[in-house]
Amino acid sequence: MIGLDTNTLLRLVIEDDADQAARVRAAVRQATADGLRCRVNRIVLVEFVWVLESVFRKSRPDIVRYLAHVLDNESLVVEDVEAARSAVLAYESGPVDFSDALIALTNRTQGCSATLTFDRKAARLADFQLLT
């Protein structure tokens, strides 16, 4: 397995730089041909969404489509993929940040009964407990 960082994942999905996109596609194809898959960890996924929102100014529906592309790509292994899928659903349907949803849902899969927060927006998710 080989890892992808945020920049390579962005080039793979967004293709905003044709040369870099071609190089990362070729590397992923080669890895796949060699029997390897490419790992996308949670930090990369969170940074990916942050860059799409803040740098590329993509809409939430567009970001959800990009995330679906990543999560459904057979060549990619996403860390804690079920929590990531649930975080995408929470992000798609509500005002919560993707990162907050992923934090709470990852904590739940790790056995946490709740995630403490001061963030009122994050506390809209059932997995958070607002500290007042």
C-alpha positions as CSV (number, residue, x, y, z in Angstrom):
1,M,0.0,0.0,0.0
2,I,1.1,3.6,-0.7
3,G,-0.2,6.7,0.9
4,L,-1.6,9.8,-0.8
5,D,-1.3,13.2,0.7
6,T,-3.8,16.0,0.3
7,N,-2.2,17.6,-2.8
8,T,-2.0,14.3,-4.7
9,L,-5.6,13.5,-3.8
10,L,-6.7,17.0,-4.9
11,R,-4.9,16.6,-8.3
12,L,-6.4,13.1,-8.7
13,V,-10.0,14.3,-8.1
14,I,-10.0,18.0,-9.2
15,E,-7.5,17.8,-12.1
16,D,-6.8,21.5,-11.8
17,D,-3.2,21.0,-12.9
18,A,-3.2,18.7,-15.9
19,D,0.5,17.7,-15.6
20,Q,0.2,16.8,-11.9
21,A,-3.1,15.1,-12.4
22,A,-1.6,12.9,-15.1
23,R,1.4,12.0,-12.9
24,V,-0.8,11.0,-9.9
25,R,-3.2,9.0,-12.1
26,A,-0.2,7.2,-13.6
27,A,1.2,6.5,-10.2
28,V,-2.2,5.2,-8.9
29,R,-2.6,3.0,-12.1
30,Q,1.0,1.6,-11.6
31,A,0.3,0.9,-7.9
32,T,-2.9,-0.9,-8.8
33,A,-1.1,-2.9,-11.6
34,D,1.5,-3.9,-8.9
35,G,-1.3,-5.2,-6.7
36,L,-1.2,-2.2,-4.4
37,R,-3.8,0.2,-3.3
38,C,-3.5,3.9,-2.3
39,R,-4.3,4.9,1.3
40,V,-6.2,8.0,2.2
41,N,-6.1,8.7,5.9
42,R,-8.6,10.8,7.9
43,I,-6.3,13.8,8.1
44,V,-6.0,13.9,4.3
45,L,-9.7,13.6,3.9
46,V,-10.3,16.5,6.3
47,E,-7.7,18.7,4.6
48,F,-9.2,17.7,1.2
49,V,-12.6,19.1,2.2
50,W,-11.0,22.2,3.8
51,V,-9.1,23.0,0.6
52,L,-12.2,22.4,-1.5
53,E,-14.2,24.8,0.7
54,S,-11.6,27.5,1.3
55,V,-9.3,27.6,-1.7
56,F,-11.5,26.2,-4.5
57,R,-14.7,27.6,-3.1
58,K,-16.7,24.5,-4.1
59,S,-20.3,24.1,-3.0
60,R,-21.3,21.5,-0.5
61,P,-23.1,19.4,-3.1
62,D,-19.9,19.5,-5.3
63,I,-17.7,18.5,-2.3
64,V,-20.1,15.6,-1.5
65,R,-19.7,14.4,-5.1
66,Y,-15.9,14.6,-4.8
67,L,-16.0,12.7,-1.5
68,A,-18.2,10.0,-3.1
69,H,-15.6,9.7,-5.9
70,V,-12.9,9.1,-3.3
71,L,-14.9,6.7,-1.1
72,D,-16.1,4.6,-4.1
73,N,-12.7,4.4,-5.9
74,E,-11.5,0.8,-5.9
75,S,-7.9,1.9,-6.0
76,L,-8.2,3.9,-2.8
77,V,-8.4,2.7,0.8
78,V,-9.9,5.3,3.0
79,E,-9.1,5.1,6.7
80,D,-12.3,4.3,8.7
81,V,-14.4,4.4,5.6
82,E,-17.7,3.7,7.3
83,A,-17.2,6.7,9.6
84,A,-16.2,8.7,6.6
85,R,-19.4,7.7,4.7
86,S,-21.5,8.6,7.7
87,A,-19.6,11.9,8.0
88,V,-20.4,12.7,4.4
89,L,-24.1,12.1,5.0
90,A,-24.1,14.4,8.1
91,Y,-22.2,17.0,6.1
92,E,-24.5,16.7,3.1
93,S,-27.7,17.0,5.2
94,G,-26.8,19.6,7.8
95,P,-24.9,22.6,8.8
96,V,-22.1,20.7,10.5
97,D,-18.6,20.7,9.2
98,F,-17.2,17.6,7.7
99,S,-14.3,17.5,10.1
100,D,-16.7,17.7,13.1
101,A,-18.8,14.9,11.8
102,L,-15.8,12.7,11.1
103,I,-14.4,13.4,14.6
104,A,-17.6,12.4,16.3
105,L,-18.2,9.4,14.1
106,T,-14.7,8.1,14.4
107,N,-14.8,8.5,18.2
108,R,-18.1,6.5,18.2
109,T,-16.5,3.7,16.2
110,Q,-13.6,3.7,18.8
111,G,-16.1,3.2,21.6
112,C,-16.8,6.7,22.8
113,S,-20.4,7.3,24.0
114,A,-20.0,11.0,23.2
115,T,-17.5,13.6,22.1
116,L,-17.4,16.7,24.3
117,T,-17.5,20.1,22.6
118,F,-18.0,23.8,23.1
119,D,-19.0,24.1,19.4
120,R,-22.7,24.7,19.2
121,K,-22.8,23.9,15.5
122,A,-21.0,20.6,16.1
123,A,-23.3,19.8,19.0
124,R,-26.2,19.5,16.5
125,L,-24.9,16.0,15.9
126,A,-26.1,13.4,18.3
127,D,-22.6,12.1,19.0
128,F,-21.5,15.4,20.5
129,Q,-22.2,16.6,24.0
130,L,-22.2,20.4,24.4
131,L,-20.4,21.7,27.5
132,T,-22.2,24.7,28.8
